[in-house]
Amino acid sequence: LVDDDQAVLTILKDTLELRGYNVLAVENPLSAIEIFKQEVKQIRLVVTDISMPLMDGYEFIRQIKSISPDIKIITISAITQDTKRSDVKVSASLLKPFDPDQLEAAISQIVDS
């Protein structure tokens, strides 16, 4: 789980853990890439914000996919997705604010498939 907003990160991490998921939560995309490299065999899904400092979510996704091309990605954003970024394939996108049930449903559908 990657989001530069610490409050959002904490709420989503706590919510997902209460629902039985193991969550690695990181607020910096550069750190998230390093963690992903170390834990790639254990990570089944990446949930990432799109608007972040240091690196936008699209570049983050490209780098994650260069490490593991088949990794499933869910984007979360307060802005409508940029259609010019169609080269970045994701499994699902959620527009903030969203209900935690929506995120859990997306995760469940992706992980179970």
N, CA and C atoms as a LAMMPS dump frame, in Angstrom:
ITEM: TIMESTEP
0
ITEM: NUMBER OF ATOMS
339
ITEM: BOX BOUNDS ff ff ff
-5.0000000000000000e+02 5.0000000000000000e+02
-5.0000000000000000e+02 5.0000000000000000e+02
-5.0000000000000000e+02 5.0000000000000000e+02
ITEM: ATOMS id mol type element x y z
1 1 1 N 0.857 -1.175 0
2 1 2 C 0 0 0
3 1 3 C 0.889 1.218 0
4 2 1 N 0.713 2.096 -0.995
5 2 2 C 1.559 3.277 -1.118
6 2 3 C 0.681 4.518 -1.242
7 3 1 N 0.844 5.44 -0.291
8 3 2 C 0.131 6.713 -0.33
9 3 3 C 0.937 7.717 0.475
10 4 1 N 1.149 8.89 -0.079
11 4 2 C 1.961 9.89 0.605
12 4 3 C 1.217 10.573 1.753
13 5 1 N -0.084 10.411 1.84
14 5 2 C -0.877 10.983 2.928
15 5 3 C -0.896 9.99 4.092
16 6 1 N -0.2 10.326 5.166
17 6 2 C -0.05 9.414 6.308
18 6 3 C -1.391 9.023 6.899
19 7 1 N -2.345 9.944 6.966
20 7 2 C -3.664 9.624 7.527
21 7 3 C -4.377 8.582 6.672
22 8 1 N -4.363 8.769 5.367
23 8 2 C -4.997 7.801 4.45
24 8 3 C -4.296 6.453 4.566
25 9 1 N -2.987 6.482 4.585
26 9 2 C -2.196 5.258 4.682
27 9 3 C -2.559 4.469 5.943
28 10 1 N -2.629 5.164 7.055
29 10 2 C -2.948 4.511 8.334
30 10 3 C -4.357 3.941 8.341
31 11 1 N -5.311 4.717 7.882
32 11 2 C -6.706 4.251 7.863
33 11 3 C -6.858 3.018 6.972
34 12 1 N -6.293 3.074 5.772
35 12 2 C -6.421 1.936 4.86
36 12 3 C -5.69 0.708 5.387
37 13 1 N -4.498 0.906 5.919
38 13 2 C -3.734 -0.216 6.475
39 13 3 C -4.512 -0.872 7.615
40 14 1 N -4.977 -0.059 8.562
41 14 2 C -5.719 -0.603 9.702
42 14 3 C -6.993 -1.314 9.26
43 15 1 N -7.711 -0.712 8.319
44 15 2 C -8.956 -1.305 7.819
45 15 3 C -8.687 -2.65 7.157
46 16 1 N -7.676 -2.702 6.305
47 16 2 C -7.376 -3.954 5.605
48 16 3 C -6.86 -5.026 6.558
49 17 1 N -6.065 -4.64 7.521
50 17 2 C -5.579 -5.622 8.498
51 17 3 C -6.713 -6.162 9.355
52 18 1 N -7.664 -5.308 9.72
53 18 2 C -8.829 -5.784 10.469
54 18 3 C -9.659 -6.774 9.664
55 19 1 N -9.564 -6.689 8.352
56 19 2 C -10.301 -7.591 7.465
57 19 3 C -9.47 -8.803 7.046
58 20 1 N -8.306 -8.964 7.674
59 20 2 C -7.529 -10.185 7.482
60 20 3 C -6.386 -10.132 6.484
61 21 1 N -6.111 -8.973 5.919
62 21 2 C -5.022 -8.858 4.952
63 21 3 C -3.711 -8.513 5.649
64 22 1 N -2.609 -9.018 5.117
65 22 2 C -1.271 -8.612 5.564
66 22 3 C -0.88 -7.438 4.688
67 23 1 N -0.533 -6.316 5.31
68 23 2 C -0.304 -5.08 4.57
69 23 3 C 1.069 -4.501 4.889
70 24 1 N 1.825 -4.195 3.841
71 24 2 C 3.029 -3.384 3.958
72 24 3 C 2.619 -1.982 3.514
73 25 1 N 2.742 -1.002 4.385
74 25 2 C 2.309 0.353 4.071
75 25 3 C 3.513 1.282 4.031
76 26 1 N 3.633 2.019 2.922
77 26 2 C 4.776 2.9 2.706
78 26 3 C 4.27 4.221 2.137
79 27 1 N 4.798 5.351 2.645
80 27 2 C 4.335 6.636 2.136
81 27 3 C 5.257 7.257 1.093
82 28 1 N 6.314 6.562 0.73
83 28 2 C 7.269 7.078 -0.23
84 28 3 C 7.426 6.052 -1.36
85 29 1 N 7.126 6.422 -2.6
86 29 2 C 7.221 5.442 -3.693
87 29 3 C 8.631 4.89 -3.91
88 30 1 N 9.652 5.688 -3.644
89 30 2 C 11.029 5.192 -3.811
90 30 3 C 11.329 4.086 -2.797
91 31 1 N 10.897 4.287 -1.562
92 31 2 C 11.058 3.243 -0.54
93 31 3 C 10.22 2.021 -0.883
94 32 1 N 9.033 2.26 -1.424
95 32 2 C 8.144 1.154 -1.789
96 32 3 C 8.787 0.261 -2.856
97 33 1 N 9.49 0.85 -3.794
98 33 2 C 10.162 0.06 -4.833
99 33 3 C 11.236 -0.825 -4.208
100 34 1 N 12.007 -0.277 -3.287
101 34 2 C 13.052 -1.065 -2.622
102 34 3 C 12.446 -2.219 -1.825
103 35 1 N 11.368 -1.951 -1.109
104 35 2 C 10.687 -3.003 -0.354
105 35 3 C 10.125 -4.053 -1.31
106 36 1 N 9.542 -3.593 -2.42
107 36 2 C 8.978 -4.515 -3.404
108 36 3 C 10.056 -5.453 -3.942
109 37 1 N 11.229 -4.921 -4.236
110 37 2 C 12.334 -5.758 -4.73
111 37 3 C 12.682 -6.858 -3.729
112 38 1 N 12.674 -6.529 -2.45
113 38 2 C 13.035 -7.487 -1.405
114 38 3 C 11.927 -8.509 -1.151
115 39 1 N 10.684 -8.075 -1.287
116 39 2 C 9.535 -8.905 -0.908
117 39 3 C 8.7 -9.37 -2.101
118 40 1 N 9.218 -9.263 -3.312
119 40 2 C 8.439 -9.506 -4.519
120 40 3 C 7.726 -10.86 -4.506
121 41 1 N 8.327 -11.874 -3.949
122 41 2 C 7.692 -13.197 -3.935
123 41 3 C 6.525 -13.272 -2.954
124 42 1 N 6.464 -12.357 -2.016
125 42 2 C 5.412 -12.362 -1.001
126 42 3 C 4.252 -11.427 -1.339
127 43 1 N 4.461 -10.494 -2.243
128 43 2 C 3.456 -9.475 -2.549
129 43 3 C 2.596 -9.935 -3.721
130 44 1 N 1.284 -9.935 -3.485
131 44 2 C 0.347 -10.385 -4.523
132 44 3 C -0.373 -9.23 -5.208
133 45 1 N -0.333 -8.048 -4.567
134 45 2 C -1.109 -6.915 -5.062
135 45 3 C -0.49 -5.628 -4.548
136 46 1 N -0.491 -4.593 -5.389
137 46 2 C -0.031 -3.262 -4.977
138 46 3 C -1.202 -2.299 -5.111
139 47 1 N -1.46 -1.553 -4.043
140 47 2 C -2.461 -0.488 -4.048
141 47 3 C -1.669 0.809 -3.942
142 48 1 N -1.838 1.702 -4.913
143 48 2 C -1.04 2.926 -4.913
144 48 3 C -1.842 4.165 -5.274
145 49 1 N -1.489 5.238 -4.613
146 49 2 C -1.993 6.551 -4.976
147 49 3 C -1.344 6.936 -6.3
148 50 1 N -1.979 7.819 -7.038
149 50 2 C -1.424 8.285 -8.304
150 50 3 C -0.658 9.595 -8.128
151 51 1 N -1.184 10.488 -7.299
152 51 2 C -0.557 11.8 -7.102
153 51 3 C 0.33 11.766 -5.871
154 52 1 N 1.647 11.631 -6.096
155 52 2 C 2.599 11.577 -4.992
156 52 3 C 3.824 12.407 -5.342
157 53 1 N 4.484 12.95 -4.325
158 53 2 C 5.758 13.63 -4.596
159 53 3 C 6.851 12.597 -4.862
160 54 1 N 7.97 13.033 -5.344
161 54 2 C 9.142 12.222 -5.668
162 54 3 C 8.964 11.419 -6.951
163 55 1 N 7.769 10.834 -7.142
164 55 2 C 7.507 10.026 -8.335
165 55 3 C 5.993 9.875 -8.46
166 56 1 N 5.47 10.151 -9.653
167 56 2 C 4.016 9.974 -9.785
168 56 3 C 3.676 8.487 -9.836
169 57 1 N 2.431 8.191 -9.577
170 57 2 C 1.992 6.807 -9.505
171 57 3 C 2.198 6.023 -10.78
172 58 1 N 2.093 6.688 -11.927
173 58 2 C 2.277 5.985 -13.199
174 58 3 C 3.72 5.498 -13.367
175 59 1 N 4.672 6.353 -13.026
176 59 2 C 6.075 5.937 -13.105
177 59 3 C 6.356 4.852 -12.077
178 60 1 N 5.77 4.989 -10.896
179 60 2 C 5.913 3.961 -9.865
180 60 3 C 5.425 2.611 -10.402
181 61 1 N 4.255 2.609 -11.031
182 61 2 C 3.692 1.374 -11.582
183 61 3 C 4.615 0.798 -12.659
184 62 1 N 5.119 1.647 -13.528
185 62 2 C 6.04 1.167 -14.574
186 62 3 C 7.25 0.465 -13.948
187 63 1 N 7.801 1.052 -12.892
188 63 2 C 8.977 0.457 -12.26
189 63 3 C 8.63 -0.854 -11.559
190 64 1 N 7.488 -0.893 -10.888
191 64 2 C 7.044 -2.13 -10.233
192 64 3 C 6.828 -3.225 -11.281
193 65 1 N 6.184 -2.862 -12.392
194 65 2 C 5.913 -3.84 -13.456
195 65 3 C 7.201 -4.298 -14.141
196 66 1 N 8.249 -3.469 -14.135
197 66 2 C 9.523 -3.905 -14.72
198 66 3 C 10.176 -4.985 -13.851
199 67 1 N 9.833 -5.001 -12.574
200 67 2 C 10.346 -6.011 -11.651
201 67 3 C 9.484 -7.271 -11.707
202 68 1 N 8.169 -7.06 -11.755
203 68 2 C 7.218 -8.177 -11.771
204 68 3 C 6.071 -7.833 -12.726
205 69 1 N 6.198 -8.189 -13.997
206 69 2 C 5.21 -7.784 -15.008
207 69 3 C 3.778 -8.219 -14.727
208 70 1 N 3.587 -9.299 -13.991
209 70 2 C 2.238 -9.809 -13.748
210 70 3 C 1.607 -9.318 -12.45
211 71 1 N 2.293 -8.443 -11.71
212 71 2 C 1.744 -7.971 -10.437
213 71 3 C 0.431 -7.227 -10.687
214 72 1 N -0.519 -7.449 -9.823
215 72 2 C -1.812 -6.779 -9.916
216 72 3 C -1.703 -5.425 -9.216
217 73 1 N -2.339 -4.407 -9.804
218 73 2 C -2.261 -3.034 -9.303
219 73 3 C -3.664 -2.459 -9.167
220 74 1 N -3.923 -1.805 -8.03
221 74 2 C -5.122 -0.987 -7.851
222 74 3 C -4.644 0.438 -7.624
223 75 1 N -5.169 1.384 -8.412
224 75 2 C -4.834 2.781 -8.186
225 75 3 C -5.944 3.445 -7.391
226 76 1 N -5.523 4.376 -6.539
227 76 2 C -6.468 5.193 -5.781
228 76 3 C -6.061 6.641 -6.005
229 77 1 N -7.038 7.493 -6.238
230 77 2 C -6.705 8.877 -6.537
231 77 3 C -7.886 9.783 -6.257
232 78 1 N -7.577 11.029 -5.899
233 78 2 C -8.616 12.037 -5.698
234 78 3 C -8.961 12.732 -7.007
235 79 1 N -8.219 12.439 -8.054
236 79 2 C -8.484 13.037 -9.361
237 79 3 C -8.809 11.938 -10.363
238 80 1 N -9.572 12.283 -11.381
239 80 2 C -9.894 11.329 -12.43
240 80 3 C -8.61 10.912 -13.129
241 81 1 N -8.512 9.636 -13.447
242 81 2 C -7.315 9.1 -14.085
243 81 3 C -7.04 9.791 -15.413
244 82 1 N -5.79 10.001 -15.709
245 82 2 C -5.331 10.627 -16.942
246 82 3 C -5.403 9.604 -18.072
247 83 1 N -6.284 9.831 -19.023
248 83 2 C -6.464 8.865 -20.114
249 83 3 C -5.245 8.807 -21.027
250 84 1 N -4.35 9.787 -20.948
251 84 2 C -3.126 9.757 -21.751
252 84 3 C -2.152 8.708 -21.209
253 85 1 N -2.436 8.166 -20.067
254 85 2 C -1.548 7.182 -19.445
255 85 3 C -2.043 5.762 -19.7
256 86 1 N -2.672 5.534 -20.828
257 86 2 C -3.256 4.228 -21.114
258 86 3 C -2.21 3.127 -21.27
259 87 1 N -0.932 3.506 -21.33
260 87 2 C 0.117 2.495 -21.428
261 87 3 C 0.337 1.775 -20.104
262 88 1 N -0.24 2.297 -19.04
263 88 2 C -0.084 1.704 -17.715
264 88 3 C -1.331 0.877 -17.422
265 89 1 N -1.152 -0.444 -17.389
266 89 2 C -2.288 -1.341 -17.167
267 89 3 C -2.451 -1.622 -15.672
268 90 1 N -3.675 -1.403 -15.194
269 90 2 C -3.981 -1.687 -13.796
270 90 3 C -5.19 -2.609 -13.722
271 91 1 N -5.341 -3.252 -12.574
272 91 2 C -6.455 -4.185 -12.388
273 91 3 C -7.742 -3.484 -11.993
274 92 1 N -7.616 -2.351 -11.273
275 92 2 C -8.787 -1.589 -10.836
276 92 3 C -8.34 -0.19 -10.44
277 93 1 N -9.29 0.748 -10.473
278 93 2 C -9.036 2.123 -10.046
279 93 3 C -10.197 2.58 -9.186
280 94 1 N -9.866 3.248 -8.092
281 94 2 C -10.883 3.803 -7.207
282 94 3 C -10.66 5.298 -7.063
283 95 1 N -11.743 6.057 -7.059
284 95 2 C -11.689 7.497 -6.908
285 95 3 C -11.932 7.845 -5.442
286 96 1 N -10.998 8.595 -4.844
287 96 2 C -11.153 9.035 -3.453
288 96 3 C -12.209 10.131 -3.394
289 97 1 N -13.001 10.217 -2.357
290 97 2 C -13.068 9.258 -1.256
291 97 3 C -13.871 8.029 -1.67
292 98 1 N -13.48 6.89 -1.165
293 98 2 C -14.203 5.661 -1.443
294 98 3 C -14.478 4.955 -0.128
295 99 1 N -15.443 4.081 -0.146
296 99 2 C -15.8 3.291 1.022
297 99 3 C -14.81 2.135 1.139
298 100 1 N -14.336 1.822 2.351
299 100 2 C -13.419 0.687 2.498
300 100 3 C -13.968 -0.619 1.915
301 101 1 N -15.29 -0.76 1.914
302 101 2 C -15.893 -1.96 1.32
303 101 3 C -15.594 -2.044 -0.179
304 102 1 N -15.522 -0.881 -0.859
305 102 2 C -15.197 -0.869 -2.286
306 102 3 C -13.774 -1.369 -2.509
307 103 1 N -12.842 -0.916 -1.668
308 103 2 C -11.468 -1.366 -1.79
309 103 3 C -11.364 -2.85 -1.495
310 104 1 N -12.03 -3.297 -0.449
311 104 2 C -11.976 -4.718 -0.118
312 104 3 C -12.578 -5.566 -1.23
313 105 1 N -13.672 -5.102 -1.819
314 105 2 C -14.295 -5.853 -2.915
315 105 3 C -13.345 -5.954 -4.112
316 106 1 N -12.665 -4.856 -4.435
317 106 2 C -11.712 -4.871 -5.551
318 106 3 C -10.553 -5.813 -5.247
319 107 1 N -10.034 -5.732 -4.038
320 107 2 C -8.92 -6.603 -3.656
321 107 3 C -9.335 -8.069 -3.696
322 108 1 N -10.475 -8.356 -3.11
323 108 2 C -10.972 -9.721 -3.067
324 108 3 C -11.148 -10.3 -4.471
325 109 1 N -11.738 -9.51 -5.351
326 109 2 C -11.966 -9.977 -6.713
327 109 3 C -10.647 -10.252 -7.431
328 110 1 N -9.661 -9.389 -7.244
329 110 2 C -8.37 -9.547 -7.913
330 110 3 C -7.578 -10.707 -7.325
331 111 1 N -7.506 -10.784 -6.02
332 111 2 C -6.708 -11.821 -5.357
333 111 3 C -7.331 -13.202 -5.563
334 112 1 N -8.657 -13.265 -5.571
335 112 2 C -9.333 -14.552 -5.72
336 112 3 C -9.343 -15.073 -7.151
337 113 1 N -9.073 -14.171 -8.118
338 113 2 C -9.129 -14.614 -9.523
339 113 3 C -7.821 -15.221 -9.978
